[in-house]
Amino acid sequence: MPEKNISLKEIRAHVSYRKGNGKPVCFFHGGVESKATWDKVTEVLTVNNPTFAIDARGHGQSERSPSGSYDFPSMINDASEFLKFIGEELIIVGHSMGATAAFFAAAENPQLVSGICLEDNTPLFELDPALSASSAVQSIKGIGAVAKQSVLKGEDAAELAAKIGDLGPPNRKMKDNFPSWYLEAWAAELIQLDPRFTETFFEHGPITNDWPAALKRLSCPIHLIYGEKGIVKGAHIERMQALYSNFSAELIVGARHNVHTFHAHEFVRGLESFIHICEGQ
């Protein structure tokens, strides 16, 4: 897809886009990845809607944070600026960090959003004070440190992928749980990542945004696609359903946190059904 840089309030962001008809579909990736993670999804989409995918600050080819620090308020502000840049009613798709940032950005710009598709995350996860101490976060911070040293040594993505593959206990190494193509693609994203992201992002504690108030500002459908082995808890879904009548959830059996990566066709089926609902409003 064509690519270009756009100017947001604080950074220059890198965006890929595809022309089409209908409401634009805007993709927000998770932390320590890049917009490249959506390439497979946009390739197999059969709907002809315009699509946009943006690299978050410090990720991919977007500019790094001017302050050198990363937190959710900055990510939410960037996402909000991106929605204003597009400037028309659109459909949001967000994974992990991108899901939370895009959700709160949508609440700041409800007139621009006709639907929100969240992948394996709800704002409730980011509000958990135990998040920064979780084993998953500690693992990400460790991988970030390995990537930083790899970049300093001038190593390429293949060399970094090999190092990441060897991380973990003897019977649960990364290379035993993830295919080589994924580790190599992720390593390429990690080489582009500002190392200060993994050093600072998880140190800010849980976000303080008032998510029930954010829900009250929204009226569009919200659809959650989550993995059986992902991070979404049943209690999260129950609370969302209790507070927002236009909320639906779809379980992908066998999937982990990166549903769109390893279950692309199932993810796209759910997403396309949701796009049709949003287009019909």
N, C-alpha and C positions, 0 to 999 in steps of 0.2 A: 504494500500500500504506500501511497505517497506520504512523505514525512515533512515536518517543518517545525521551527521553533516559534513559540508565542511568548509574549511578555505578560506575566502576571504581576501582581503588586510588588512581590518581594524577589521573585526569581524569573529566569527564562526557562520555560518548560518545553520539552520535546514531545511532539504529538504525531501520531500516525492517523490517517483518516481514509475513508472510502466514501465516494459519492453514492447517492441512492435516492430512494423515494420514501416518504413517510417520516416518522419521528426519529431523530438521531438517537443512536444507542451509544452510551458513553461508558467505557471500561476503566476501572480503577484497580490496579494490582495490589497485592499484598506486600508487606515489608520484605526486604532483602531479595526482591525479584525485580522485574521491569515490565514494561508494556509488552515485551516480546512473549511473555507468558500467555498472552491472549491470541497469538498468531493462529494456533490450531483452531480455536473457537471461531474466529472470524472467517477462516478458510471454509469451514463446513457449514456455516450459517446459510440457510436457504432463503431467508427473508432478504429483501433488497433495501432495507433501511440504511441510511447513512450511518457509518460507524466512526467513533473516535476512541483512541486509546492514548493515555498520557503517562509519561514517566513521572513518578513522584519526585519531589526535591531530593537530591543526593542519590538518585537511582537512575539507571540507564544513562541516557544522554541529556537529562535535565541538569540544570545548574545546581551546585551544592549550596547548602544553607549558608547565607551570609554570616550568621552568628556562629556557625559551627555546631549548633545544637539542634536537636530534632525532638519535637513533641507533637501531640495531637492537635493543639490549637493551630500550629503552623500548617499541618497537613489539611485540616478542615478549611482553613483560610484559602489555601491553594486550590482545593477542590471547588470551593464556592466561587473563586475568581474564574475558574475554568468553565463552570456552568454559565456564568455571566458572559464569558467570551463567546460561547456558542449562541446564547441569547434567544433561544426558542424552546418550546416545550419538548422535553426529551425523556429518555428512559435510562436510568442508571443501573449499571452492573458493577458490583464491588466485591472483592475477595479480601477476607481477613482485615488487615489494617485499612485497605481501600474501602471495604464495606462500611466500617465505622466512620471514616472521614467523609465519605460520600453521603451517608445517612444524615449526619449533622449539617452538611452543606446543603442538602435538599431541604432540611427544615428551615434553613435561612433563606431559601429561595423557592418556596412551595409553588409559586406561579410558573416556574420553569420546569417542574417535574411531574410527569404523568405516570410514573411507575418506578419502583425501586426493587431490584433483584439482589439480594444478599447471598453471598456464597460462604457457607460454613462459618458464619459469625453473626452476632447481634451486638448491639451496644452494651448489653449486659455483661459480656465477657470482658470488655475493656474496663468495666467499672469494678471488677474484682480486685480487691487489694492484694490478693495472693498471686496476682499475675506475674509481677516482677521476680518472684521467688520460684516460679514453676520450673520444672525440669526442662520443658520445651524452650522457655526463654533462656535458661542457662546454656542450653545446647546451641541456640542461635548465636548467643554472645561468644561462645567458644569458636564456632565456625567463622564468625566475623573476625576474630583475632587471627585465625589461621589464614584467612583471605588477605588480611592486611600485611602479614609477613610475606605471603606469596607475591603480592604486588611489589613490595619493597625489594624483593629478590629478582624481580623481572620475569617471573614464571608465567607461563601461558595457562589457558583454561584447562588443557588436558592434564598439566602437572598439578594444578590446584584440585581438579576433580579426583585425581588419584589420592591426594592427601585427605580430602573430605571423605572419600570412600573408606579410608582406614580408621576413621573416627568411630568411637563407640566401644562397648565391651566386646570381648572376644567372640561371643555368640550372637551379637546384635550389631555388627558393624554396618555403617551406612550402605556400603556396597552390597550387603546381603539383603537389604530392605528396599533399595532403589535401583532401577536399571541404569546402566552406564550412560545412556543418552540423556537421562534426566540430570544426572550428576554433572555431566559436561555442559549442558545448557545452563544449569544453575551456576556453575563455576564462572561461566562467561558473564553472567549478571553480577556475581560477587566481585569480579575484577573491576567492574564499572562503579560499584557502590562506594559512597563516601564512608570510610571506616568509622567515622565519628557517629554514624547512624546507630550501629550496634553498641557503641560505647555509651551513648546518651539516651536513646529513645526509651529504653525500659527503666531508666532511672527516675523518670518524672512521676512515677506512681500512677494510680488509676485516673482516668479522665474525670473531670468534675461536672461535665455538661449534664444538664437536667434532661434526661431522655424522655420521661413522661411528658414534659412540657414540649419537647421537640415533636413528639407524636401528635400532640394536640394541634400543632401548626400544619400538619399534613392531612391530606384526605385521599391521596392516590393509593392504589394497591401496592402492598409490600409482599414480596414472595421470597421465602428462604429456601435455598437448595443446600442441603447439608449432608455430610458424610456420616455413615454409621459409626466410623471410628474417628470422627473429627472432634472438634472442641465444643460444639453446641450441646448443651444439656437440656433435658426435658423440661426442667424448671424455667429455662430461658424462653422456650416456646410457649409454655403455659402463661407466663407473665405478658408476653407480647400479645397473645390471643385475648387475654383478659382486658388489656388496655386499648387494643386497636382492632376494630371489627373487620377491617379490610386487609387482614393479614392471613397468609397461607404458608404452609411449609411442606416441603417435598424431600423425603429421605432417599438417598442413593445407597443401596445396600452394598457393603464391602468397601465403600469409599472412605478415604481419610480426609485430611484437611484440604488438600488440593484436589477438589472434585473435578474441576475443569481440565486438569492436567492428565489424570489417569482414567477418567470416565468422561471424556470429551463429548461423545455422542449422546450419552444420557443427559449430560448437563445441557447440551444444546437443545435437545428435545424439550426440556423443561423451560429453558429460556425462550425458545420460539413460541411456545404456548402462552407464556407470559406476555411477550411482545404483542401477540395478537389481541390479548385482553386489553392491553394498554392502548392499542391502536383503535379499538372499538369504542373507546370512551367518547 
